Each structure stands twice: as C-alpha cells, then as structure tokens.
C-alpha cells in the first residue's frame, strides 16, 4: 500500500494494530477522521489519552473505574457478602445488563492458561483469597466462561477456599460449553445467575 504522506501512513499503521482492523479498514477510518471537523478528531484523541492516563482499577473488585472504589462496590444497596467472580470487565457489563444480580464482583483479569504462560500469580486470585479470609462473605459465584481454562480457574480457586464455610456456586449451564460470557444473550445469562448451582455439583458432571 503506497502512501503520499508519512503522517497518513503512520496513522494507518497505528490504527491497524487494533484487533480486527486490517490495513484497508484502518485507511478508511483514518481518511474518515481526516474529513471530520478538527474538534471531533481532537475530542477522540483526548478521550483516548484520558482512557490510558486517567482510568483506574477499583481497589475492591479490580473493575475499571474513574475513582479508587467503583460505583458498584460503593453502592450501599449492593449485597457486599455476595461476590460474583468474572474474567474481565466485559463480563461485569454483561451481567449488569441482565439486572438480575444485586451483589458485587471480583475481576480476575483473565483465566489460568499454562499454554499462554498465565498462572494464578498473574491474576487477582490472591486478593480474592484475602477478601474471603478477612470479610463477611456468604457466597462466591463462579461466572467464568465454560472452557477448559475457565473450569481450571474455578477449580483452583475452589481448592484454595475449600476449608472455609462460604457457599460456593456456579452459574447454571444455560450458557453453552465453550461460550464466552460476554456474548451470551441477556435472558440466558440472567437465568443462569438466578438458577446457579453448588459448585461441588459441577465437579460430578
């Protein structure tokens, strides 16, 4: 692809680094931005800089937040004793959209995956265990995707807290095995939260 401008070429190369964006799509997007009023392009650039420089992660649940404590954890109406364990922030958004969950979350930041070099220490499992040992938690809900990595992560956490008296459940398998949580429809996901089952039962399947 030949460019008449080095500035244009650099912009296309940077946009093409985004997932799912090829060089031709990147060029179309960059040329679109070039046609827009300067204010719109400046606002986009400013929003992206703010995203990287000002975004925080909640000290309690590791969800993305504008403040040290996210709005969900700070909400007095949420049941702080009920924690839903998810892989990333997209899963929090998916479950929140169902409006069927009134507890709080714990974002792991991924799943155990030895093939990709991701172990327990690379996730926020230690802070979850500390939370279990130091807080009045009554139930943990595993809401990871139904994949080998998700099941491995569930089992690892379960073994770490097995001796505690906390109830441990997992979302019902209304979500197909192998499906990522963020792509589940809201009705199925909402029902799977409400119809959750004891985690020990899932080990027998």
C-alpha positions in Angstrom: 0.0 0.0 0.0 1.6 3.3 -1.1 1.1 6.5 0.8 1.6 10.0 -0.3 2.1 11.1 3.2 4.3 9.7 6.0 1.9 11.2 8.6 -1.0 9.3 7.0 1.0 6.1 6.8 1.9 6.3 10.5 -1.7 6.9 11.5 -2.9 3.9 9.4 -0.2 1.7 10.9 -1.2 2.6 14.4 -5.0 2.1 13.8 -4.2 -1.2 12.1 -2.7 -2.5 15.3 -6.2 -2.6 16.9 -7.8 -6.1 17.0 -9.9 -7.0 13.9 -8.7 -3.9 12.0 -6.7 -4.6 8.7 -4.8 -2.0 6.7 -7.6 -1.2 4.4 -10.1 -0.7 7.2 -7.5 1.4 9.0 -7.0 3.6 6.0 -10.8 4.1 5.6 -11.1 5.1 9.3 -8.1 7.5 9.1 -9.4 9.1 6.0 -12.8 9.5 7.7 -11.2 11.2 10.6 -9.3 13.5 8.2 -12.6 14.6 6.7 -14.1 15.4 10.1 -14.0 18.8 11.9 -10.8 19.3 13.9 -12.8 19.4 17.1 -14.2 15.9 16.6 -10.8 14.4 16.0 -9.3 16.3 18.9 -12.0 15.1 21.2 -11.4 11.5 20.1 -7.6 11.9 20.7 -8.3 13.4 24.1 -10.7 10.7 25.1 -8.1 8.0 24.2 -5.4 9.8 26.2 -7.7 10.1 29.2 -8.6 6.4 28.8 -4.9 5.4 29.2 -3.7 8.0 31.7 -6.7 8.6 34.0 -8.5 5.2 34.2 -8.3 3.4 37.5 -9.0 -0.1 38.7 -11.2 -0.5 41.7 -9.2 -1.4 44.9 -12.0 -3.7 46.0 -13.0 -5.6 42.8 -10.4 -4.6 40.1 -13.2 -3.4 37.8 -12.5 -0.3 35.6 -13.4 2.9 37.5 -13.0 6.6 37.5 -12.5 6.5 41.3 -10.4 4.4 43.7 -13.6 2.5 44.5 -16.0 1.7 41.6 -19.7 2.7 41.6 -20.8 -0.9 42.1 -18.7 -1.5 45.2 -19.6 1.9 46.6 -23.3 1.3 46.2 -24.8 0.7 49.7 -27.8 -1.2 48.1 -25.5 -3.9 46.8 -25.0 -7.1 48.8 -21.4 -7.0 49.8 -21.4 -10.5 51.1 -22.3 -12.0 47.6 -19.4 -11.9 45.2 -19.5 -12.9 41.5 -16.1 -13.9 40.1 -15.6 -13.0 36.5 -12.8 -13.0 34.0 -12.7 -9.3 32.9 -14.7 -6.1 32.8 -16.7 -7.1 29.8 -18.3 -9.9 31.9 -19.3 -7.4 34.6 -21.0 -5.3 31.9 -22.8 -8.4 30.5 -24.1 -9.5 33.9 -25.1 -5.9 34.9 -27.2 -5.7 31.7 -29.3 -8.6 32.9 -30.3 -6.6 36.0 -30.6 -9.9 37.9 -27.6 -9.6 40.2 -27.5 -7.5 43.3 -24.1 -8.4 44.8 -20.6 -7.2 43.9 -17.9 -8.6 41.7 -14.3 -9.7 41.6 -12.5 -9.3 38.3 -9.7 -11.9 37.9 -8.1 -10.2 34.9 -8.0 -13.5 32.9 -8.0 -17.3 33.3 -5.3 -19.8 34.3 -3.8 -20.9 31.0 -0.4 -22.6 31.2 -0.1 -22.8 27.4 0.0 -19.0 27.3 2.1 -18.7 30.5 -0.7 -17.4 32.6 -0.6 -18.8 36.2 -2.5 -18.0 39.4 0.0 -15.3 40.3 -0.8 -13.4 37.1 -4.4 -13.0 38.2 -6.1 -11.3 41.2 -6.6 -14.6 43.0 -4.5 -13.6 46.0 -6.6 -10.5 46.7 -9.8 -12.7 46.4 -8.4 -15.2 48.9 -7.5 -12.3 51.2 -11.1 -10.9 50.8 -12.5 -14.3 51.7 -10.4 -14.6 54.8 -11.0 -11.0 56.1 -14.5 -10.2 55.1 -18.0 -11.5 56.0 -18.7 -13.2 52.6 -21.5 -15.7 52.5 -21.3 -16.8 48.8 -19.0 -16.9 45.9 -20.4 -17.3 42.4 -18.1 -18.6 39.7 -19.1 -16.9 36.4 -16.2 -17.8 34.2 -16.8 -19.0 30.6 -17.4 -22.7 30.2 -14.0 -23.5 28.7 -11.1 -25.7 29.9 -9.3 -22.7 31.2 -12.4 -21.3 32.9 -13.1 -24.7 34.7 -9.4 -25.0 35.7 -9.5 -21.5 37.2 -12.7 -22.3 39.1 -11.3 -25.5 40.5 -8.0 -23.8 41.6 -9.9 -21.1 43.5 -12.3 -23.7 45.0 -9.4 -25.7 46.4 -7.9 -22.5 47.9 -11.1 -21.8 49.9 -12.4 -25.3 50.3 -11.9 -25.3 54.1 -13.9 -22.1 54.6 -17.6 -22.2 55.4 -18.5 -20.0 52.4 -21.1 -21.2 50.0 -19.6 -21.7 46.5 -21.8 -21.8 43.5 -21.5 -21.6 39.7 -23.8 -20.2 37.1 -26.2 -22.7 35.6 -25.3 -24.2 32.3 -27.8 -22.2 30.3 -24.6 -20.9 28.7 -23.3 -23.4 26.2 -20.0 -25.1 26.9 -17.2 -23.2 25.3 -19.1 -19.9 25.1 -17.6 -16.7 26.3 -19.9 -14.9 28.8 -19.8 -11.5 27.1 -21.6 -13.0 24.0 -24.4 -14.7 25.9 -27.9 -13.2 25.5 -29.2 -11.3 28.5 -32.1 -13.6 29.2 -30.0 -16.8 29.3 -27.3 -15.1 31.3 -29.8 -13.7 33.8 -31.4 -17.1 34.3 -28.0 -18.7 34.7 -27.2 -16.3 37.6 -30.6 -16.8 39.3 -30.5 -20.6 38.8 -26.9 -21.1 39.9 -26.0 -24.4 41.5 -23.5 -25.5 44.2 -20.0 -25.7 42.6 -19.5 -29.2 44.1 -22.3 -30.5 41.8 -20.5 -29.3 38.7 -17.5 -31.4 39.6 -19.6 -34.6 39.4 -20.6 -33.9 35.8 
